Every structure is written in C-alpha cells, then in structure tokens.
C-alpha cells in the first residue's frame, strides 16, 4: 500500500489541492458555484469538499465508512471550515430536505455494481438545473483495478494485474498475502469493471444526458501526487471504443437530468 493511503491527513491535503486546481475550474463551466450547495458521494475524509467550503459553498459529505466521516469532521475542524458529514448510504440520505446544485462522485462509481440504481437515486437530490460531476479511472488503464491500495509493495505497483481472469486474479491477491478485506474490495472492483462505454450506457438508462466528457491520458490528480503535468487524451483516441479505456487514467463527466 502506498504511503498516501496510510497517511490520511496527507491524502486529505492532496485531494483538496487537486479539487482547487482542477475540479473547481472544470465544474464551474457548468454550475454557478457562488453560494452553491455541494454534495459529495463517498466523501472519505472530505478533502474534495474543502475548497468548496472555503468558497462559501454549503457542503455535505456522505460516506459508508464511519472512520472516514470521523476523520472528515476532525480535518475540517482543524481547517476551521464548515461542513456536514454523514455516515450513511447516499440513497437513504434525506438531510434537511434541501437539494444540491452540484453532486460529486470522485473515484466512486467504479465501486458500484448497480450504477443505474445509484444514478437514479441521486436525481432526487439534484436541484433544478443542478449537475452531477463524476470522475473515475477507466477499467483497462494500468491501475484501473485500484491495486494501489494493496498492502504488498510489489502488487500495489504492478500495472494491469487486475486484467487477469477473475479466479486467477484472486489467486494472485492471496499469493501476495492480501487480507480478506482487501481481497474482497479489489475483487468487487474487478466485478464492476467500469468502462467508458458501461458508464455512458448507465447514464442514458438512468435518465441523464452528458453535458461534457473529458478523458485524461495523465490524470490531473497525478500533478499533486507525482508532479506530472496533466494531459488530455486527444479527440481521435477519445472517440475509439475499447482502446480509450486503456489510455484514460481518469474520465471526467458532467451530466444533467433529462
């Protein structure tokens, strides 16, 4: 497991930096963020929400992990920032009844088996004219299986290992000594296999239309993590089904309800 996945304060700071530098300029093309209400699905420690809070947005983070929610509250308190954090399935979230101008799902949808159900469930939380921002790594890209969360130093740096046949992949995970929780998590991602094509089908079935799509050859988050300059995938390659999944380290979407 890479150090940033163990040092959650560092992870929080890295997410905040990426959001301020890349996510906010991108989504502000489609959403007026002046006094906006922002919900993040699978917020973790809340790093993505910090720059929005500092802009004066009303921010709410929802996550299934109680530990992450406790950390989010702690980190926001240390930053003297205002935010609401709830440990709950977002499909059950009601809150105070107010809807959101922007809903974010960053590196979340690839964990979800029934993407159509999730997307449909989020529609009730979107304000009129609201937008949903989704970002995920394409399944076939070198680390599309999130193997970087593995405890093994070798396995966490091994590209494309997640593309092995299902049972062979599980054997490899166990061979490298991964615990049951990590094996189950990585196998769940293996089963969902979120590709560009699969996500766009789910978007259409769930009753949304795509406002914008941006595929990245070099993920903007790699700027903060590794000092690499972000690089968009060119239009020709972005238009090639299947091939684009091997090249897209991150897929940005802004969608709206029909």
C-alpha positions as CSV (number, residue, x, y, z in Angstrom):
1,X,0.0,0.0,0.0
2,X,1.4,3.4,-1.0
3,X,2.2,5.8,1.9
4,X,-0.5,8.3,0.9
5,X,-3.2,5.7,1.6
6,X,-1.9,5.2,5.1
7,X,-1.4,8.9,5.9
8,X,-5.0,10.2,5.6
9,X,-4.1,13.8,6.5
10,X,-1.8,13.8,3.5
11,X,-4.5,12.3,1.4
12,X,-6.9,14.9,2.5
13,X,-4.5,17.7,1.6
14,X,-3.8,16.2,-1.8
15,X,-7.5,15.9,-2.6
16,X,-8.1,19.5,-1.6
17,X,-5.2,20.6,-3.8
18,X,-6.5,18.7,-6.9
19,X,-10.0,20.0,-6.4
20,X,-9.0,23.6,-6.1
21,X,-6.7,23.4,-9.1
22,X,-8.6,21.2,-11.5
23,X,-12.1,20.1,-10.4
24,X,-13.5,23.5,-9.5
25,X,-12.4,25.2,-12.7
26,X,-13.9,22.3,-14.7
27,X,-17.3,22.2,-13.0
28,X,-17.6,26.0,-12.7
29,X,-18.1,25.9,-16.5
30,X,-21.5,24.2,-15.9
31,X,-22.5,25.2,-12.4
32,X,-22.6,28.7,-10.8
33,X,-20.7,28.0,-7.6
34,X,-21.5,31.3,-5.9
35,X,-23.3,30.2,-2.8
36,X,-23.9,26.8,-4.3
37,X,-24.8,23.7,-2.3
38,X,-22.5,20.7,-2.9
39,X,-22.9,17.1,-2.0
40,X,-20.1,14.5,-2.3
41,X,-20.9,10.8,-2.6
42,X,-18.2,8.7,-1.0
43,X,-16.5,11.8,0.5
44,X,-13.9,9.9,2.5
45,X,-12.0,12.4,4.7
46,X,-13.6,15.3,2.8
47,X,-10.6,16.7,1.1
48,X,-12.5,17.4,-2.2
49,X,-15.1,19.5,-0.3
50,X,-12.6,21.7,1.5
51,X,-12.0,24.2,-1.4
52,X,-15.8,24.5,-2.0
53,X,-16.3,25.2,1.7
54,X,-13.6,27.9,1.6
55,X,-15.5,29.5,-1.4
56,X,-18.6,29.8,0.8
57,X,-20.5,26.8,-0.6
58,X,-22.7,24.7,1.7
59,X,-21.0,21.3,1.6
60,X,-22.3,17.9,2.7
61,X,-20.3,14.7,2.5
62,X,-21.8,11.2,2.7
63,X,-19.8,8.0,3.2
64,X,-20.4,4.4,4.3
65,X,-17.2,4.4,6.4
66,X,-17.7,5.7,9.9
67,X,-14.0,6.1,10.4
68,X,-13.7,8.3,7.3
69,X,-16.6,10.5,8.5
70,X,-14.9,11.0,11.9
71,X,-11.7,12.0,10.1
72,X,-13.6,14.4,7.8
73,X,-15.1,16.2,10.8
74,X,-11.7,16.3,12.5
75,X,-9.8,17.6,9.5
76,X,-12.5,20.2,8.7
77,X,-12.4,21.4,12.3
78,X,-8.6,21.7,12.1
79,X,-9.0,23.8,9.0
80,X,-11.7,25.9,10.7
81,X,-14.0,25.1,7.8
82,X,-17.8,24.4,7.9
83,X,-19.2,21.1,6.5
84,X,-21.7,18.5,7.3
85,X,-20.6,14.8,7.2
86,X,-22.9,11.8,7.5
87,X,-22.2,8.1,7.7
88,X,-25.0,6.7,5.5
89,X,-25.8,5.2,2.2
90,X,-26.4,8.2,0.0
91,X,-29.5,6.5,-1.5
92,X,-31.1,6.8,2.0
93,X,-29.9,10.3,2.6
94,X,-32.6,12.9,3.4
95,X,-30.8,15.6,5.3
96,X,-32.7,18.8,5.8
97,X,-34.6,18.4,2.5
98,X,-32.7,21.0,0.6
99,X,-31.4,19.9,-2.8
100,X,-27.9,20.4,-4.3
101,X,-26.6,22.4,-7.2
102,X,-23.7,20.1,-7.6
103,X,-23.3,16.4,-6.7
104,X,-19.8,14.9,-6.9
105,X,-18.8,11.3,-7.2
106,X,-15.0,11.1,-7.5
107,X,-13.5,7.6,-7.7
108,X,-16.8,6.1,-6.5
109,X,-18.8,4.8,-9.4
110,X,-16.2,2.1,-10.2
111,X,-17.0,0.6,-6.8
112,X,-20.8,0.4,-7.5
113,X,-22.3,-2.7,-9.0
114,X,-25.7,-1.2,-9.9
115,X,-24.7,2.1,-11.4
116,X,-28.1,2.8,-12.9
117,X,-29.7,2.5,-9.4
118,X,-27.2,4.9,-7.9
119,X,-27.6,7.4,-10.7
120,X,-31.4,7.3,-10.5
121,X,-31.2,7.7,-6.7
122,X,-29.1,10.8,-7.0
123,X,-31.7,12.6,-9.2
124,X,-34.0,13.3,-6.3
125,X,-31.1,15.2,-4.6
126,X,-30.3,17.4,-7.6
127,X,-31.8,21.0,-7.6
128,X,-33.4,22.2,-10.7
129,X,-30.6,23.0,-13.2
130,X,-28.2,21.0,-11.0
131,X,-25.3,19.0,-12.3
132,X,-23.6,15.7,-11.4
133,X,-19.8,15.5,-11.7
134,X,-18.4,12.0,-11.9
135,X,-14.7,11.1,-12.3
136,X,-13.4,7.6,-12.4
137,X,-10.4,5.6,-13.8
138,X,-11.3,3.6,-16.9
139,X,-11.2,-0.1,-16.1
140,X,-8.5,-1.2,-18.5
141,X,-6.0,1.5,-17.7
142,X,-2.8,0.4,-15.8
143,X,-4.2,0.9,-12.3
144,X,-7.9,0.7,-13.1
145,X,-8.4,-2.0,-10.5
146,X,-7.2,0.2,-7.6
147,X,-4.5,-2.3,-6.9
148,X,-2.5,0.6,-5.4
149,X,-4.5,0.0,-2.2
150,X,-2.9,-3.5,-1.8
151,X,-0.7,-4.0,1.2
152,X,2.0,-5.7,-0.9
153,X,4.6,-3.2,-2.1
154,X,5.0,-5.2,-5.3
155,X,1.4,-5.7,-6.0
156,X,0.5,-2.1,-5.3
157,X,2.9,-1.1,-8.1
158,X,2.0,-3.8,-10.6
159,X,0.2,-2.4,-13.6
160,X,-2.6,-4.3,-15.5
161,X,-2.6,-7.1,-12.9
162,X,-6.3,-6.5,-12.4
163,X,-7.0,-7.6,-16.1
164,X,-6.2,-11.2,-15.2
165,X,-9.1,-13.7,-15.4
166,X,-11.3,-13.5,-12.3
167,X,-10.2,-16.6,-10.4
168,X,-6.5,-16.1,-11.4
169,X,-6.6,-12.5,-10.1
170,X,-8.0,-13.7,-6.8
171,X,-5.2,-16.3,-6.5
172,X,-2.6,-13.6,-7.2
173,X,-4.0,-11.4,-4.5
174,X,-3.9,-14.2,-1.9
175,X,-0.4,-15.3,-3.1
176,X,0.8,-11.8,-2.3
177,X,-0.7,-12.1,1.2
178,X,-3.5,-9.6,1.0
179,X,-6.0,-9.8,3.9
180,X,-9.6,-10.8,3.4
181,X,-11.0,-7.2,3.4
182,X,-8.5,-6.1,0.7
183,X,-9.2,-9.1,-1.4
184,X,-12.9,-8.6,-1.2
185,X,-12.6,-4.9,-2.1
186,X,-10.4,-5.5,-5.1
187,X,-12.5,-8.4,-6.3
188,X,-15.6,-6.2,-6.0
189,X,-14.0,-3.6,-8.3
190,X,-12.9,-6.3,-10.6
191,X,-16.5,-7.5,-11.0
192,X,-17.9,-4.0,-11.6
193,X,-15.3,-3.2,-14.4
194,X,-16.3,0.5,-15.1
195,X,-15.5,1.3,-18.7
196,X,-16.4,4.5,-20.6
197,X,-19.0,2.6,-22.6
198,X,-20.6,1.0,-19.5
199,X,-20.8,4.3,-17.7
200,X,-22.4,6.1,-20.6
201,X,-25.0,3.3,-21.0
202,X,-25.8,3.7,-17.3
203,X,-26.1,7.5,-17.7
204,X,-28.6,7.1,-20.5
205,X,-30.7,4.4,-18.9
206,X,-30.8,6.4,-15.6
207,X,-32.3,9.4,-17.4
208,X,-29.4,11.8,-17.8
209,X,-27.7,13.4,-20.7
210,X,-23.9,14.2,-20.9
211,X,-23.1,17.9,-20.8
212,X,-19.3,17.2,-21.2
213,X,-16.8,14.4,-21.2
214,X,-13.1,14.8,-20.8
215,X,-10.8,11.8,-20.9
216,X,-7.3,12.2,-19.4
217,X,-4.1,10.4,-20.6
218,X,-2.4,11.8,-17.4
219,X,-4.9,12.2,-14.5
220,X,-4.9,15.8,-13.1
221,X,-4.5,14.2,-9.6
222,X,-1.1,13.0,-10.7
223,X,0.1,16.6,-10.6
224,X,-0.3,16.7,-6.9
225,X,0.7,13.0,-6.3
226,X,3.7,12.7,-8.6
227,X,4.4,16.1,-10.1
228,X,3.3,15.0,-13.6
229,X,1.7,17.5,-15.9
230,X,-2.0,16.6,-16.7
231,X,-2.5,15.7,-20.3
232,X,-5.9,15.2,-22.1
233,X,-6.5,12.3,-24.3
234,X,-6.8,13.6,-27.9
235,X,-10.1,13.6,-29.6
236,X,-9.3,10.8,-32.1
237,X,-8.3,8.4,-29.3
238,X,-11.2,9.6,-27.1
239,X,-13.6,8.5,-29.8
240,X,-12.2,5.0,-30.2
241,X,-14.3,2.5,-28.2
242,X,-12.4,0.0,-26.1
243,X,-8.9,1.4,-27.0
244,X,-9.7,4.6,-25.0
245,X,-10.2,2.6,-21.8
246,X,-6.5,1.5,-21.8
247,X,-5.4,5.1,-22.1
248,X,-7.8,7.0,-19.8
249,X,-6.3,7.3,-16.3
250,X,-9.3,9.5,-15.4
251,X,-12.7,10.1,-17.0
252,X,-14.4,13.4,-16.2
253,X,-18.2,13.7,-16.8
254,X,-20.7,16.4,-16.1
255,X,-24.3,15.2,-16.6
256,X,-27.7,16.6,-16.1
257,X,-31.1,15.0,-15.6
258,X,-33.4,15.0,-18.6
